[in-house]
Amino acid sequence: MNPEITDTFASKLKLQAIHFDLTDAMEAVLREKFAVLLRHNDYIIRINVRIHKDQTMGTEHHFTATGQIEIGGPDLVASSEGKDAYDVADELVEKLDRLLQRRHGKRKDRRNHPQETEIEAPLPKVE
């Protein structure tokens, strides 16, 4: 990746690991996965990602990831659960990607197909 893009992306992505340590390798993989979202929309202010490891599952690990994209208008929020942190992150990226695409499609639809405004009062004649 370009160093300028990496610096910009590093300031826009906030990663949090709850109840476990985020290794350098895992952080690098997560940054690479979530970099895809910034390519779709330049107006993303920040992406917050929280990965939570549930400690009550006995010998098996259970991860819950929540992602929030701060963007103009309502924020986009998604979450995913699973037994592998990497799979959970992949699923979260896919969900956030679909939300961004859906939002872009709706905005584009409104721009290309504006609704006519109906006024119930009669309009005055213009001469």
N, CA, C and O atoms as CSV, one atom per row, in Angstrom:
chain,resi,resn,atom,element,x,y,z
A,1,MET,N,N,0.836,-1.187,0.000
A,1,MET,CA,C,0.000,0.000,0.000
A,1,MET,C,C,0.876,1.244,0.000
A,1,MET,O,O,2.017,1.228,0.462
A,2,ASN,N,N,0.326,2.290,-0.515
A,2,ASN,CA,C,0.992,3.580,-0.543
A,2,ASN,C,C,1.109,4.109,0.892
A,2,ASN,O,O,0.129,4.051,1.635
A,3,PRO,N,N,2.283,4.627,1.310
A,3,PRO,CA,C,2.432,5.127,2.684
A,3,PRO,C,C,1.444,6.229,3.050
A,3,PRO,O,O,0.982,6.292,4.189
A,4,GLU,N,N,1.111,7.109,2.081
A,4,GLU,CA,C,0.158,8.175,2.366
A,4,GLU,C,C,-1.223,7.597,2.664
A,4,GLU,O,O,-1.905,8.050,3.583
A,5,ILE,N,N,-1.628,6.600,1.888
A,5,ILE,CA,C,-2.918,5.954,2.106
A,5,ILE,C,C,-2.911,5.229,3.449
A,5,ILE,O,O,-3.906,5.257,4.174
A,6,THR,N,N,-1.811,4.587,3.780
A,6,THR,CA,C,-1.702,3.859,5.033
A,6,THR,C,C,-1.841,4.811,6.218
A,6,THR,O,O,-2.537,4.490,7.181
A,7,ASP,N,N,-1.196,5.974,6.166
A,7,ASP,CA,C,-1.301,6.941,7.252
A,7,ASP,C,C,-2.726,7.466,7.398
A,7,ASP,O,O,-3.237,7.596,8.510
A,8,THR,N,N,-3.363,7.767,6.264
A,8,THR,CA,C,-4.736,8.242,6.300
A,8,THR,C,C,-5.653,7.168,6.857
A,8,THR,O,O,-6.527,7.443,7.679
A,9,PHE,N,N,-5.444,5.951,6.403
A,9,PHE,CA,C,-6.290,4.849,6.863
A,9,PHE,C,C,-6.069,4.567,8.338
A,9,PHE,O,O,-7.024,4.279,9.059
A,10,ALA,N,N,-4.821,4.646,8.803
A,10,ALA,CA,C,-4.523,4.389,10.212
A,10,ALA,C,C,-5.250,5.380,11.111
A,10,ALA,O,O,-5.651,5.030,12.220
A,11,SER,N,N,-5.420,6.596,10.651
A,11,SER,CA,C,-6.120,7.577,11.474
A,11,SER,C,C,-7.635,7.380,11.432
A,11,SER,O,O,-8.339,7.865,12.317
A,12,LYS,N,N,-8.148,6.679,10.421
A,12,LYS,CA,C,-9.587,6.481,10.295
A,12,LYS,C,C,-10.075,5.169,10.904
A,12,LYS,O,O,-11.276,5.014,11.122
A,13,LEU,N,N,-9.194,4.234,11.180
A,13,LEU,CA,C,-9.597,2.935,11.714
A,13,LEU,C,C,-9.216,2.831,13.180
A,13,LEU,O,O,-8.054,3.019,13.542
A,14,LYS,N,N,-10.194,2.532,14.020
A,14,LYS,CA,C,-9.965,2.340,15.447
A,14,LYS,C,C,-10.309,0.890,15.791
A,14,LYS,O,O,-11.460,0.473,15.660
A,15,LEU,N,N,-9.315,0.131,16.229
A,15,LEU,CA,C,-9.511,-1.268,16.602
A,15,LEU,C,C,-9.474,-1.412,18.115
A,15,LEU,O,O,-8.630,-0.813,18.782
A,16,GLN,N,N,-10.383,-2.201,18.650
A,16,GLN,CA,C,-10.399,-2.495,20.074
A,16,GLN,C,C,-10.545,-3.993,20.251
A,16,GLN,O,O,-11.383,-4.623,19.606
A,17,ALA,N,N,-9.733,-4.561,21.121
A,17,ALA,CA,C,-9.853,-5.970,21.487
A,17,ALA,C,C,-10.252,-6.021,22.953
A,17,ALA,O,O,-9.583,-5.435,23.804
A,18,ILE,N,N,-11.330,-6.714,23.245
A,18,ILE,CA,C,-11.846,-6.794,24.607
A,18,ILE,C,C,-11.664,-8.219,25.107
A,18,ILE,O,O,-12.129,-9.166,24.473
A,19,HIS,N,N,-10.994,-8.374,26.234
A,19,HIS,CA,C,-10.701,-9.649,26.904
A,19,HIS,C,C,-9.659,-10.498,26.183
A,19,HIS,O,O,-9.565,-11.698,26.441
A,20,PHE,N,N,-8.879,-9.904,25.289
A,20,PHE,CA,C,-7.726,-10.581,24.702
A,20,PHE,C,C,-6.806,-9.533,24.095
A,20,PHE,O,O,-7.208,-8.391,23.872
A,21,ASP,N,N,-5.564,-9.933,23.831
A,21,ASP,CA,C,-4.581,-9.014,23.260
A,21,ASP,C,C,-4.600,-9.116,21.742
A,21,ASP,O,O,-4.633,-10.207,21.174
A,22,LEU,N,N,-4.578,-7.969,21.108
A,22,LEU,CA,C,-4.542,-7.905,19.656
A,22,LEU,C,C,-3.083,-7.954,19.211
A,22,LEU,O,O,-2.329,-7.012,19.455
A,23,THR,N,N,-2.683,-9.040,18.562
A,23,THR,CA,C,-1.297,-9.181,18.137
A,23,THR,C,C,-1.028,-8.291,16.923
A,23,THR,O,O,-1.956,-7.833,16.257
A,24,ASP,N,N,0.243,-8.058,16.652
A,24,ASP,CA,C,0.615,-7.235,15.500
A,24,ASP,C,C,0.158,-7.876,14.194
A,24,ASP,O,O,-0.295,-7.182,13.284
A,25,ALA,N,N,0.276,-9.195,14.104
A,25,ALA,CA,C,-0.128,-9.897,12.890
A,25,ALA,C,C,-1.636,-9.780,12.674
A,25,ALA,O,O,-2.090,-9.522,11.558
A,26,MET,N,N,-2.405,-9.968,13.737
A,26,MET,CA,C,-3.855,-9.874,13.612
A,26,MET,C,C,-4.284,-8.439,13.285
A,26,MET,O,O,-5.205,-8.227,12.495
A,27,GLU,N,N,-3.619,-7.470,13.890
A,27,GLU,CA,C,-3.928,-6.072,13.605
A,27,GLU,C,C,-3.640,-5.748,12.141
A,27,GLU,O,O,-4.412,-5.032,11.503
A,28,ALA,N,N,-2.543,-6.266,11.608
A,28,ALA,CA,C,-2.203,-6.025,10.200
A,28,ALA,C,C,-3.250,-6.636,9.273
A,28,ALA,O,O,-3.643,-6.020,8.283
A,29,VAL,N,N,-3.696,-7.843,9.593
A,29,VAL,CA,C,-4.711,-8.503,8.769
A,29,VAL,C,C,-6.029,-7.726,8.823
A,29,VAL,O,O,-6.677,-7.531,7.794
A,30,LEU,N,N,-6.425,-7.283,10.018
A,30,LEU,CA,C,-7.667,-6.520,10.157
A,30,LEU,C,C,-7.594,-5.201,9.409
A,30,LEU,O,O,-8.565,-4.802,8.766
A,31,ARG,N,N,-6.460,-4.519,9.483
A,31,ARG,CA,C,-6.308,-3.254,8.756
A,31,ARG,C,C,-6.417,-3.477,7.249
A,31,ARG,O,O,-7.009,-2.665,6.538
A,32,GLU,N,N,-5.847,-4.572,6.769
A,32,GLU,CA,C,-5.915,-4.884,5.344
A,32,GLU,C,C,-7.351,-5.177,4.916
A,32,GLU,O,O,-7.782,-4.741,3.848
A,33,LYS,N,N,-8.093,-5.913,5.745
A,33,LYS,CA,C,-9.475,-6.263,5.413
A,33,LYS,C,C,-10.378,-5.035,5.408
A,33,LYS,O,O,-11.200,-4.872,4.507
A,34,PHE,N,N,-10.227,-4.168,6.414
A,34,PHE,CA,C,-11.105,-3.022,6.510
A,34,PHE,C,C,-10.695,-1.894,5.561
A,34,PHE,O,O,-11.458,-0.945,5.381
A,35,ALA,N,N,-9.516,-1.973,4.953
A,35,ALA,CA,C,-9.095,-0.970,3.969
A,35,ALA,C,C,-9.999,-0.995,2.743
A,35,ALA,O,O,-10.131,0.013,2.049
A,36,VAL,N,N,-10.619,-2.134,2.474
A,36,VAL,CA,C,-11.520,-2.262,1.332
A,36,VAL,C,C,-12.693,-1.288,1.457
A,36,VAL,O,O,-13.164,-0.748,0.456
A,37,LEU,N,N,-13.161,-1.065,2.679
A,37,LEU,CA,C,-14.323,-0.191,2.880
A,37,LEU,C,C,-14.018,1.255,2.511
A,37,LEU,O,O,-14.897,1.962,2.019
A,38,LEU,N,N,-12.796,1.702,2.740
A,38,LEU,CA,C,-12.449,3.093,2.428
A,38,LEU,C,C,-12.370,3.344,0.929
A,38,LEU,O,O,-12.485,4.487,0.487
A,39,ARG,N,N,-12.178,2.307,0.155
A,39,ARG,CA,C,-12.117,2.487,-1.304
A,39,ARG,C,C,-13.489,2.812,-1.872
A,39,ARG,O,O,-13.589,3.441,-2.926
A,40,HIS,N,N,-14.554,2.389,-1.184
A,40,HIS,CA,C,-15.905,2.619,-1.681
A,40,HIS,C,C,-16.359,4.056,-1.510
A,40,HIS,O,O,-17.068,4.596,-2.358
A,41,ASN,N,N,-15.949,4.673,-0.413
A,41,ASN,CA,C,-16.509,5.977,-0.092
A,41,ASN,C,C,-15.435,6.851,0.542
A,41,ASN,O,O,-14.842,6.475,1.553
A,42,ASP,N,N,-15.186,8.008,-0.047
A,42,ASP,CA,C,-14.186,8.936,0.480
A,42,ASP,C,C,-14.712,9.738,1.667
A,42,ASP,O,O,-13.940,10.398,2.363
A,43,TYR,N,N,-16.014,9.683,1.897
A,43,TYR,CA,C,-16.615,10.499,2.939
A,43,TYR,C,C,-16.687,9.797,4.292
A,43,TYR,O,O,-17.315,10.312,5.217
A,44,ILE,N,N,-16.064,8.645,4.424
A,44,ILE,CA,C,-16.050,7.947,5.705
A,44,ILE,C,C,-15.170,8.720,6.675
A,44,ILE,O,O,-14.013,9.021,6.381
A,45,ILE,N,N,-15.732,9.035,7.826
A,45,ILE,CA,C,-14.992,9.784,8.838
A,45,ILE,C,C,-14.145,8.843,9.670
A,45,ILE,O,O,-12.958,9.089,9.888
A,46,ARG,N,N,-14.759,7.760,10.134
A,46,ARG,CA,C,-14.044,6.829,11.012
A,46,ARG,C,C,-14.730,5.474,10.965
A,46,ARG,O,O,-15.944,5.387,10.778
A,47,ILE,N,N,-13.943,4.417,11.138
A,47,ILE,CA,C,-14.475,3.059,11.271
A,47,ILE,C,C,-14.042,2.542,12.638
A,47,ILE,O,O,-12.849,2.411,12.912
A,48,ASN,N,N,-15.018,2.252,13.492
A,48,ASN,CA,C,-14.742,1.705,14.819
A,48,ASN,C,C,-15.043,0.213,14.803
A,48,ASN,O,O,-16.139,-0.204,14.427
A,49,VAL,N,N,-14.064,-0.589,15.212
A,49,VAL,CA,C,-14.233,-2.044,15.253
A,49,VAL,C,C,-13.897,-2.528,16.652
A,49,VAL,O,O,-12.818,-2.251,17.177
A,50,ARG,N,N,-14.840,-3.260,17.254
A,50,ARG,CA,C,-14.622,-3.857,18.571
A,50,ARG,C,C,-14.785,-5.362,18.441
A,50,ARG,O,O,-15.821,-5.852,17.991
A,51,ILE,N,N,-13.742,-6.092,18.843
A,51,ILE,CA,C,-13.810,-7.558,18.850
A,51,ILE,C,C,-13.781,-7.992,20.303
A,51,ILE,O,O,-12.854,-7.669,21.045
A,52,HIS,N,N,-14.805,-8.725,20.696
A,52,HIS,CA,C,-14.984,-9.141,22.082
A,52,HIS,C,C,-14.861,-10.664,22.159
A,52,HIS,O,O,-15.523,-11.391,21.418
A,53,LYS,N,N,-14.007,-11.129,23.066
A,53,LYS,CA,C,-13.861,-12.569,23.279
A,53,LYS,C,C,-14.656,-12.935,24.522
A,53,LYS,O,O,-14.399,-12.425,25.612
A,54,ASP,N,N,-15.631,-13.830,24.343
A,54,ASP,CA,C,-16.469,-14.256,25.455
A,54,ASP,C,C,-15.736,-15.325,26.249
A,54,ASP,O,O,-15.276,-16.317,25.683
A,55,GLN,N,N,-15.627,-15.128,27.540
A,55,GLN,CA,C,-14.845,-16.042,28.373
A,55,GLN,C,C,-15.691,-17.124,29.014
A,55,GLN,O,O,-15.157,-17.946,29.759
A,56,THR,N,N,-16.965,-17.157,28.759
A,56,THR,CA,C,-17.831,-18.121,29.427
A,56,THR,C,C,-18.139,-19.348,28.578
A,56,THR,O,O,-19.028,-20.116,28.945
A,57,MET,N,N,-17.467,-19.565,27.493
A,57,MET,CA,C,-17.766,-20.680,26.594
A,57,MET,C,C,-16.931,-21.926,26.884
A,57,MET,O,O,-16.916,-22.843,26.063
A,58,GLY,N,N,-16.255,-21.990,27.991
A,58,GLY,CA,C,-15.461,-23.169,28.321
A,58,GLY,C,C,-14.177,-23.213,27.528
A,58,GLY,O,O,-13.433,-22.232,27.501
A,59,THR,N,N,-13.900,-24.334,26.879
A,59,THR,CA,C,-12.650,-24.486,26.131
A,59,THR,C,C,-12.711,-23.835,24.758
A,59,THR,O,O,-11.670,-23.509,24.187
A,60,GLU,N,N,-13.902,-23.640,24.220
A,60,GLU,CA,C,-14.033,-23.027,22.900
A,60,GLU,C,C,-14.064,-21.511,23.031
A,60,GLU,O,O,-14.611,-20.969,23.991
A,61,HIS,N,N,-13.475,-20.841,22.061
A,61,HIS,CA,C,-13.506,-19.384,22.028
A,61,HIS,C,C,-14.758,-18.941,21.283
A,61,HIS,O,O,-15.193,-19.598,20.338
A,62,HIS,N,N,-15.322,-17.846,21.705
A,62,HIS,CA,C,-16.477,-17.262,21.028
A,62,HIS,C,C,-16.201,-15.774,20.866
A,62,HIS,O,O,-15.977,-15.069,21.850
A,63,PHE,N,N,-16.217,-15.297,19.629
A,63,PHE,CA,C,-15.898,-13.903,19.336
A,63,PHE,C,C,-17.137,-13.187,18.807
A,63,PHE,O,O,-17.931,-13.752,18.055
A,64,THR,N,N,-17.276,-11.950,19.214
A,64,THR,CA,C,-18.320,-11.065,18.704
A,64,THR,C,C,-17.634,-9.797,18.218
A,64,THR,O,O,-16.875,-9.166,18.953
A,65,ALA,N,N,-17.909,-9.436,16.980
A,65,ALA,CA,C,-17.313,-8.218,16.415
A,65,ALA,C,C,-18.427,-7.244,16.059
A,65,ALA,O,O,-19.450,-7.627,15.492
A,66,THR,N,N,-18.211,-5.982,16.400
A,66,THR,CA,C,-19.155,-4.924,16.077
A,66,THR,C,C,-18.400,-3.835,15.326
A,66,THR,O,O,-17.334,-3.397,15.758
A,67,GLY,N,N,-18.952,-3.408,14.216
A,67,GLY,CA,C,-18.334,-2.357,13.420
A,67,GLY,C,C,-19.286,-1.200,13.234
A,67,GLY,O,O,-20.481,-1.397,13.015
A,68,GLN,N,N,-18.762,-0.001,13.322
A,68,GLN,CA,C,-19.552,1.214,13.147
A,68,GLN,C,C,-18.805,2.117,12.181
A,68,GLN,O,O,-17.645,2.464,12.403
A,69,ILE,N,N,-19.483,2.492,11.112
A,69,ILE,CA,C,-18.906,3.423,10.143
A,69,ILE,C,C,-19.525,4.782,10.386
A,69,ILE,O,O,-20.733,4.961,10.232
A,70,GLU,N,N,-18.693,5.742,10.768
A,70,GLU,CA,C,-19.164,7.111,10.959
A,70,GLU,C,C,-19.050,7.821,9.613
A,70,GLU,O,O,-17.971,7.927,9.030
A,71,ILE,N,N,-20.183,8.297,9.147
A,71,ILE,CA,C,-20.270,8.902,7.827
A,71,ILE,C,C,-21.345,9.979,7.903
A,71,ILE,O,O,-22.162,9.959,8.824
A,72,GLY,N,N,-21.368,10.906,6.973
A,72,GLY,CA,C,-22.404,11.921,6.975
A,72,GLY,C,C,-23.777,11.284,6.940
A,72,GLY,O,O,-24.041,10.423,6.099
A,73,GLY,N,N,-24.653,11.692,7.838
A,73,GLY,CA,C,-25.961,11.046,7.960
A,73,GLY,C,C,-25.897,9.998,9.048
A,73,GLY,O,O,-24.990,10.018,9.880
A,74,PRO,N,N,-26.848,9.083,9.051
A,74,PRO,CA,C,-26.844,8.049,10.094
A,74,PRO,C,C,-25.646,7.120,9.956
A,74,PRO,O,O,-25.245,6.766,8.848
A,75,ASP,N,N,-25.074,6.726,11.103
A,75,ASP,CA,C,-23.955,5.792,11.091
A,75,ASP,C,C,-24.438,4.410,10.647
A,75,ASP,O,O,-25.600,4.048,10.832
A,76,LEU,N,N,-23.517,3.655,10.059
A,76,LEU,CA,C,-23.814,2.282,9.659
A,76,LEU,C,C,-23.218,1.350,10.701
A,76,LEU,O,O,-22.033,1.454,11.019
A,77,VAL,N,N,-24.028,0.437,11.237
A,77,VAL,CA,C,-23.588,-0.459,12.300
A,77,VAL,C,C,-23.928,-1.890,11.914
A,77,VAL,O,O,-25.022,-2.168,11.423
A,78,ALA,N,N,-22.968,-2.807,12.143
A,78,ALA,CA,C,-23.187,-4.228,11.900
A,78,ALA,C,C,-22.415,-5.027,12.937
A,78,ALA,O,O,-21.469,-4.527,13.546
A,79,SER,N,N,-22.827,-6.271,13.129
A,79,SER,CA,C,-22.105,-7.145,14.057
A,79,SER,C,C,-22.149,-8.569,13.534
A,79,SER,O,O,-23.007,-8.929,12.729
A,80,SER,N,N,-21.202,-9.373,14.010
A,80,SER,CA,C,-21.150,-10.783,13.638
A,80,SER,C,C,-20.567,-11.576,14.796
A,80,SER,O,O,-19.868,-11.033,15.651
A,81,GLU,N,N,-20.864,-12.862,14.808
A,81,GLU,CA,C,-20.405,-13.751,15.874
A,81,GLU,C,C,-19.853,-15.025,15.264
A,81,GLU,O,O,-20.232,-15.425,14.163
A,82,GLY,N,N,-18.935,-15.664,16.013
A,82,GLY,CA,C,-18.385,-16.930,15.560
A,82,GLY,C,C,-17.289,-17.420,16.481
A,82,GLY,O,O,-17.000,-16.814,17.513
A,83,LYS,N,N,-16.677,-18.546,16.082
A,83,LYS,CA,C,-15.653,-19.169,16.921
A,83,LYS,C,C,-14.238,-18.811,16.504
A,83,LYS,O,O,-13.289,-19.101,17.232
A,84,ASP,N,N,-14.079,-18.178,15.335
A,84,ASP,CA,C,-12.752,-17.783,14.862
A,84,ASP,C,C,-12.754,-16.268,14.622
A,84,ASP,O,O,-13.627,-15.745,13.929
A,85,ALA,N,N,-11.784,-15.580,15.192
A,85,ALA,CA,C,-11.743,-14.123,15.097
A,85,ALA,C,C,-11.589,-13.654,13.649
A,85,ALA,O,O,-12.176,-12.639,13.274
A,86,TYR,N,N,-10.824,-14.360,12.838
A,86,TYR,CA,C,-10.614,-13.959,11.443
A,86,TYR,C,C,-11.892,-14.120,10.623
A,86,TYR,O,O,-12.214,-13.271,9.791
A,87,ASP,N,N,-12.629,-15.231,10.865
A,87,ASP,CA,C,-13.893,-15.435,10.153
A,87,ASP,C,C,-14.923,-14.382,10.553
A,87,ASP,O,O,-15.682,-13.892,9.716
A,88,VAL,N,N,-14.940,-14.044,11.831
A,88,VAL,CA,C,-15.855,-13.021,12.323
A,88,VAL,C,C,-15.534,-11.684,11.666
A,88,VAL,O,O,-16.445,-10.955,11.275
A,89,ALA,N,N,-14.258,-11.356,11.542
A,89,ALA,CA,C,-13.855,-10.097,10.905
A,89,ALA,C,C,-14.237,-10.094,9.423
A,89,ALA,O,O,-14.699,-9.077,8.905
A,90,ASP,N,N,-14.046,-11.235,8.735
A,90,ASP,CA,C,-14.446,-11.326,7.329
A,90,ASP,C,C,-15.938,-11.076,7.160
A,90,ASP,O,O,-16.356,-10.322,6.281
A,91,GLU,N,N,-16.735,-11.713,8.008
A,91,GLU,CA,C,-18.184,-11.553,7.931
A,91,GLU,C,C,-18.596,-10.106,8.218
A,91,GLU,O,O,-19.502,-9.574,7.577
A,92,LEU,N,N,-17.930,-9.483,9.173
A,92,LEU,CA,C,-18.232,-8.092,9.506
A,92,LEU,C,C,-17.906,-7.161,8.332
A,92,LEU,O,O,-18.685,-6.259,8.026
A,93,VAL,N,N,-16.779,-7.373,7.685
A,93,VAL,CA,C,-16.410,-6.553,6.521
A,93,VAL,C,C,-17.448,-6.714,5.418
A,93,VAL,O,O,-17.833,-5.731,4.785
A,94,GLU,N,N,-17.909,-7.943,5.181
A,94,GLU,CA,C,-18.922,-8.179,4.146
A,94,GLU,C,C,-20.224,-7.461,4.476
A,94,GLU,O,O,-20.842,-6.865,3.593
A,95,LYS,N,N,-20.650,-7.512,5.747
A,95,LYS,CA,C,-21.889,-6.843,6.139
A,95,LYS,C,C,-21.778,-5.333,5.984
A,95,LYS,O,O,-22.688,-4.692,5.458
A,96,LEU,N,N,-20.670,-4.765,6.440
A,96,LEU,CA,C,-20.487,-3.317,6.317
A,96,LEU,C,C,-20.386,-2.904,4.852
A,96,LEU,O,O,-20.876,-1.841,4.470
A,97,ASP,N,N,-19.753,-3.739,4.036
A,97,ASP,CA,C,-19.639,-3.466,2.607
A,97,ASP,C,C,-21.024,-3.437,1.965
A,97,ASP,O,O,-21.321,-2.550,1.165
A,98,ARG,N,N,-21.875,-4.408,2.315
A,98,ARG,CA,C,-23.239,-4.422,1.770
A,98,ARG,C,C,-24.024,-3.192,2.219
A,98,ARG,O,O,-24.780,-2.619,1.434
A,99,LEU,N,N,-23.851,-2.783,3.475
A,99,LEU,CA,C,-24.537,-1.584,3.960
A,99,LEU,C,C,-24.101,-0.342,3.190
A,99,LEU,O,O,-24.930,0.496,2.836
A,100,LEU,N,N,-22.795,-0.226,2.932
A,100,LEU,CA,C,-22.294,0.919,2.157
A,100,LEU,C,C,-22.838,0.915,0.732
A,100,LEU,O,O,-23.222,1.960,0.206
A,101,GLN,N,N,-22.870,-0.268,0.106
A,101,GLN,CA,C,-23.377,-0.360,-1.263
A,101,GLN,C,C,-24.859,-0.031,-1.325
A,101,GLN,O,O,-25.309,0.654,-2.244
A,102,ARG,N,N,-25.625,-0.522,-0.340
A,102,ARG,CA,C,-27.058,-0.245,-0.303
A,102,ARG,C,C,-27.302,1.250,-0.120
A,102,ARG,O,O,-28.169,1.834,-0.770
A,103,ARG,N,N,-26.529,1.857,0.771
A,103,ARG,CA,C,-26.679,3.295,1.021
A,103,ARG,C,C,-26.343,4.094,-0.231
A,103,ARG,O,O,-27.043,5.047,-0.572
A,104,HIS,N,N,-25.262,3.699,-0.919
A,104,HIS,CA,C,-24.868,4.402,-2.138
A,104,HIS,C,C,-25.942,4.240,-3.208
A,104,HIS,O,O,-26.255,5.190,-3.926
A,105,GLY,N,N,-26.504,3.042,-3.317
A,105,GLY,CA,C,-27.551,2.793,-4.300
A,105,GLY,C,C,-28.783,3.642,-4.051
A,105,GLY,O,O,-29.367,4.186,-4.988
A,106,LYS,N,N,-29.181,3.758,-2.790
A,106,LYS,CA,C,-30.352,4.572,-2.459
A,106,LYS,C,C,-30.101,6.045,-2.764
A,106,LYS,O,O,-30.968,6.730,-3.306
A,107,ARG,N,N,-28.914,6.525,-2.414
A,107,ARG,CA,C,-28.597,7.935,-2.667
A,107,ARG,C,C,-28.559,8.203,-4.175
A,107,ARG,O,O,-29.024,9.244,-4.638
A,108,LYS,N,N,-28.006,7.265,-4.927
A,108,LYS,CA,C,-27.924,7.418,-6.372
A,108,LYS,C,C,-29.322,7.371,-6.990
A,108,LYS,O,O,-29.616,8.116,-7.924
A,109,ASP,N,N,-30.178,6.498,-6.467
A,109,ASP,CA,C,-31.550,6.400,-6.953
A,109,ASP,C,C,-32.310,7.706,-6.744
A,109,ASP,O,O,-33.014,8.174,-7.639
A,110,ARG,N,N,-32.163,8.282,-5.569
A,110,ARG,CA,C,-32.855,9.536,-5.285
A,110,ARG,C,C,-32.350,10.667,-6.174
A,110,ARG,O,O,-33.111,11.549,-6.572
A,111,ARG,N,N,-31.058,10.627,-6.477
A,111,ARG,CA,C,-30.473,11.679,-7.310
A,111,ARG,C,C,-30.932,11.536,-8.762
A,111,ARG,O,O,-31.215,12.533,-9.425
A,112,ASN,N,N,-31.006,10.300,-9.254
A,112,ASN,CA,C,-31.339,10.073,-10.657
A,112,ASN,C,C,-32.841,10.040,-10.926
A,112,ASN,O,O,-33.274,10.257,-12.057
A,113,HIS,N,N,-33.635,9.769,-9.892
A,113,HIS,CA,C,-35.085,9.672,-10.060
A,113,HIS,C,C,-35.787,10.505,-8.993
A,113,HIS,O,O,-36.395,9.957,-8.075
A,114,PRO,N,N,-35.703,11.827,-9.112
A,114,PRO,CA,C,-36.339,12.664,-8.092
A,114,PRO,C,C,-37.863,12.528,-8.156
A,114,PRO,O,O,-38.433,12.328,-9.228
A,115,GLN,N,N,-38.497,12.638,-7.019
A,115,GLN,CA,C,-39.951,12.567,-6.933
A,115,GLN,C,C,-40.526,13.951,-7.195
A,115,GLN,O,O,-39.963,14.962,-6.776
A,116,GLU,N,N,-41.654,13.980,-7.894
A,116,GLU,CA,C,-42.312,15.253,-8.144
A,116,GLU,C,C,-42.993,15.720,-6.864
A,116,GLU,O,O,-43.531,14.916,-6.102
A,117,THR,N,N,-42.963,17.016,-6.642
A,117,THR,CA,C,-43.606,17.591,-5.476
A,117,THR,C,C,-45.026,17.977,-5.844
A,117,THR,O,O,-45.258,18.705,-6.810
A,118,GLU,N,N,-45.974,17.476,-5.057
A,118,GLU,CA,C,-47.365,17.807,-5.321
A,118,GLU,C,C,-47.802,18.910,-4.358
A,118,GLU,O,O,-47.651,18.792,-3.142
A,119,ILE,N,N,-48.341,19.974,-4.926
A,119,ILE,CA,C,-48.838,21.077,-4.124
A,119,ILE,C,C,-50.363,21.048,-4.222
A,119,ILE,O,O,-50.927,21.035,-5.316
A,120,GLU,N,N,-51.018,21.039,-3.063
A,120,GLU,CA,C,-52.471,20.917,-3.079
A,120,GLU,C,C,-53.163,22.235,-3.444
A,120,GLU,O,O,-54.324,22.218,-3.854
A,121,ALA,N,N,-52.494,23.350,-3.307
A,121,ALA,CA,C,-53.087,24.647,-3.641
A,121,ALA,C,C,-52.944,24.891,-5.146
A,121,ALA,O,O,-51.972,24.453,-5.762
A,122,PRO,N,N,-53.911,25.588,-5.730
A,122,PRO,CA,C,-53.777,25.888,-7.166
A,122,PRO,C,C,-52.650,26.908,-7.385
A,122,PRO,O,O,-52.456,27.824,-6.587
A,123,LEU,N,N,-51.935,26.726,-8.458
A,123,LEU,CA,C,-50.820,27.625,-8.761
A,123,LEU,C,C,-51.355,28.862,-9.496
A,123,LEU,O,O,-52.272,28.757,-10.310
A,124,PRO,N,N,-50.779,30.024,-9.203
A,124,PRO,CA,C,-51.233,31.235,-9.926
A,124,PRO,C,C,-50.724,31.194,-11.372
A,124,PRO,O,O,-49.691,30.599,-11.678
A,125,LYS,N,N,-51.482,31.840,-12.232
A,125,LYS,CA,C,-51.089,31.899,-13.651
A,125,LYS,C,C,-49.956,32.879,-13.827
A,125,LYS,O,O,-49.965,33.974,-13.264
A,126,VAL,N,N,-48.997,32.481,-14.600
A,126,VAL,CA,C,-47.838,33.337,-14.856
A,126,VAL,C,C,-47.934,33.816,-16.291
A,126,VAL,O,O,-48.069,33.013,-17.213
A,127,GLU,N,N,-47.864,35.127,-16.480
A,127,GLU,CA,C,-47.955,35.669,-17.839
A,127,GLU,C,C,-46.727,36.433,-18.195
A,127,GLU,O,O,-46.627,36.961,-19.303
